[in-house]
Amino acid sequence: MTGYRDPVYDPNAWEPQGRPMRPYNTVQWLCVALLVLSIAAYTYFFASIKGWVPKLLFDPMYAGLPLLLIGTTLINSRREGQTDLAPELAAARKRTMLITIAACAVILGAALVIEFTGAN
């Protein structure tokens, strides 16, 4: 294991990750339950707005969002390694990405010129 004091330490080194590992462990199943509770809280909130159920004193921002964030984060705590399904297309994907970035830069530059020169 390399640490920050090793001469080969690279803080920007990372490995692309795939989908969450299967089968789920206990923590991941607990987080699935948190996600279900979050969805239930939002469903109850919207049903109370429609008048189908009695309105409780809660806002979904405080009831559902924390459960949703914690559940999603912890489900993704164990992930598989990423495998490229088409490594022969890597060069084409890179070229397409560079062309897209260049086009966006030209459009953004033109928008900035128009904005700051006062053109109508």
N, C-alpha and C positions, 0 to 999 in steps of 0.2 A: 504494500500500500504506500502510495506516495503522498507526502504532505507538502505544505507550502514551503518548507525549508529545503526540500530536495531541489537539486539544480534542474531536474526535468519536469518540475511541477508546472502545469498549464491550467490556470483557473478557468480558461474558456473552453477546455476540452469537455465534450459531452457526447453521449451516444444517442442517436435518434431512438425514440421509444415507440412501441406499437400499442396495441390494445391492452386493456387491463388483463392481468393473468387469470387464467381459469385453472382449476376451480377456485372460487372465492374462498378466502379464509374468514375467520370469525369477524375481524374488523370490517372487512368489506361487506359482509352480510348485515352487520349492524348499520353500516352506512346506507345500504339499500333500504333498510327500515326507516332511517332518517329521511331519505328522499320520498318514501311513500307518505310519511307524516307531513312533510312539506307540501306535497301535492294535495293531501287531504285538507290542510290548513287553507291553501289557496282556493280549493273547491268550496269549502265552507264559507269563506269570505265572500266569494262571488255569489253563492246561493243566498247569503244574507243580504247582499245588495239587491237581489231580485225579490226579496221578501219571502222566499221559500222556507227559510229557517229563521229562528230568532237571532237578532244581531247581538254578538258578544262585543265586549270592549277590547278588541285587539285590531291591530293593523297588520296586514300580511308582511310588511317590512320587518316587523319584530318577531313574528311567529314563524313564517315560512322561509324567509331568506337565509337566516343563520343555519337552519337545518339543511337547506339546499347547498350552501357553500361548504359546510363541513362534510356532508355526505359525498359530494362530488370530489372534493379534495382527497378524502381518505380512500375512496374506491380506486382512485388513480394512483395510490401509493405503491402498488405493485404492478409493474408493467412489463410486457414482453419486449424483447429486442426487436428493432425494426429491420425488416428484410425488404430489399428493393425487388419488386416483382418484375421489373424490366430494366436491368442495368444497361442494356444496349441503347436505351433511349435517354440515358443521363445527359449526354452531350446536347441532344436536341432540346431537352427540358431546360438546360442551363442557358442555351442560346435564346429560347423563347422568353425566359425570365429576364435576361439582359435587355432584349428588345422592348419588353413591357416596361421595365424600369426607365429606360431611355425615353420612351414615349411619354410616360407620366412626368418625367423631369421637364421635358419640353413643354407640355401642357401647363404644368405648374409655373414654369418660368414665364410663359406668355401671360398667364393670369396675373402674376406679380407685376409684370411690366404694364399691363393694362390698368391695374389697380393703382400703381404708384405714379403713373404719368398723368392720371386724371382724364383718361380718354372715356368718352361716354358711349 
